[in-house]
Amino acid sequence: MRALSKFPALAEAVSDGQDICPCAKIENTYDGTSRISIQIGAFRFVCTNMAVGGGRVFAGGFVSVHEGEIPMGKVVEQLSAYLQSFSAIGGLYRFWSEVPVRPEALALIFEGVPRRHREHLVEGTTAPDCRSVYDAYNVATRYATH
């Protein structure tokens, strides 16, 4: 079983028409062959009818052995806290979208990254359309997830 629950009523505008909304991703098997996994995070919309999403930023969750009781109280507590603070995450991304990328800061950040990864990240973060810290964050996220 896999489920992705999105909460579009709590969506936050970030930058240039990019919206993110909170989501919860749940995976499980009924035969006990894998663990139950619940992840809480942000879901970025790609199309205007909110049916197709792009990048995700997970903020928490847990994985549990599929036996005994699942700590649903903890799951509800964590999801509730995340949904209540989601507007602050949107605010942080909006702030990042207004902070210009500084090449000297990126050089320090990428210093400890292995060369083959660093080359891809530098290429993406020095592109003309990478103007803000939020843009650089998205470049790094895209590279890490593809």
C-alpha positions in Angstrom: 0.0 0.0 0.0 1.2 3.5 -0.8 -0.6 6.7 -0.1 0.4 10.3 -0.6 -2.0 12.8 1.2 -1.6 16.4 0.1 -3.1 19.4 2.0 -3.5 22.0 -0.8 -5.6 24.3 1.5 -2.3 24.9 3.5 -0.2 25.6 0.3 2.3 28.4 0.6 3.5 30.6 -2.3 7.2 30.7 -2.5 8.6 32.4 -5.6 7.5 33.2 -9.2 4.3 31.2 -9.0 5.9 28.2 -7.3 3.8 26.8 -4.5 4.5 24.1 -2.0 2.0 22.3 0.2 2.4 19.9 3.1 2.0 16.2 2.5 2.3 12.8 4.2 3.6 9.8 2.4 2.7 6.3 3.8 4.0 3.0 2.6 3.2 -0.4 4.1 2.8 -4.1 3.3 0.1 -6.2 4.9 2.1 -9.4 4.8 4.9 -8.1 6.9 7.6 -8.3 4.2 8.6 -4.7 4.7 8.5 -2.0 7.3 5.8 0.7 7.6 7.1 4.1 6.5 5.5 7.4 7.2 7.2 10.6 5.9 6.0 14.1 6.4 7.2 16.9 4.2 6.5 19.5 1.5 5.3 18.8 -2.0 5.9 21.3 -4.8 3.2 21.5 -7.5 4.1 21.3 -11.2 0.8 21.7 -12.9 -1.9 24.3 -12.1 -4.6 21.8 -11.2 -2.4 20.4 -8.4 -2.6 16.9 -9.7 1.1 16.5 -10.6 3.9 17.4 -8.2 7.6 17.9 -8.5 10.2 18.1 -5.7 9.6 17.0 -2.2 11.2 18.1 1.0 10.7 15.7 3.8 10.7 17.0 7.3 10.2 14.0 9.5 8.6 10.7 9.9 9.5 7.2 11.0 10.0 3.6 9.9 8.7 0.8 12.1 9.0 -3.0 12.1 5.7 -4.4 10.9 4.7 -6.1 14.1 2.9 -5.0 17.2 1.3 -1.7 17.6 2.2 1.3 15.4 2.7 4.4 17.6 -0.2 6.3 16.0 -0.2 8.9 18.8 3.4 9.9 17.8 2.5 10.0 14.1 -0.5 12.2 14.8 1.6 14.5 17.1 4.4 14.8 14.5 2.0 15.5 11.6 0.0 18.0 13.6 3.1 19.9 14.6 4.3 19.9 11.0 1.0 21.2 9.6 0.8 23.9 12.2 4.3 25.2 11.4 4.1 24.8 7.6 3.6 28.5 7.0 7.0 29.2 8.7 8.6 26.8 6.2 7.0 28.7 3.3 8.2 31.9 4.9 11.8 30.6 5.0 11.6 29.6 1.3 10.3 33.0 0.4 13.2 34.6 2.3 15.6 32.3 0.5 14.0 33.4 -2.9 15.0 37.0 -2.1 18.6 36.3 -1.0 21.0 36.5 -4.0 23.4 33.6 -4.5 27.0 34.5 -3.6 29.6 32.4 -5.5 32.1 32.7 -2.7 29.6 31.2 -0.2 28.8 28.3 -2.6 32.5 27.7 -3.0 32.8 27.2 0.8 29.7 25.0 0.9 31.0 22.8 -2.0 34.5 22.5 -0.5 33.9 19.2 1.1 31.8 17.7 -1.7 33.5 15.1 -3.9 34.8 16.5 -7.2 32.3 14.8 -9.6 29.3 16.0 -7.5 30.8 19.4 -7.0 31.2 19.9 -10.8 27.5 19.2 -11.4 26.5 21.5 -8.5 28.7 24.3 -9.5 27.5 24.1 -13.1 23.8 24.2 -12.0 24.3 27.0 -9.4 26.2 29.2 -11.8 23.6 29.0 -14.5 22.0 32.4 -15.4 18.6 31.2 -14.0 20.1 30.4 -10.6 19.8 33.8 -9.0 18.7 33.1 -5.4 19.5 30.8 -2.5 16.2 29.1 -3.1 17.2 28.5 -6.7 20.5 27.0 -5.6 18.7 24.9 -3.0 16.5 23.5 -5.8 19.5 22.8 -8.0 21.1 20.8 -5.2 17.8 19.0 -4.4 17.2 18.1 -8.1 20.8 16.8 -8.4 20.5 14.7 -5.2 17.2 13.1 -6.2 17.8 12.3 -9.9 
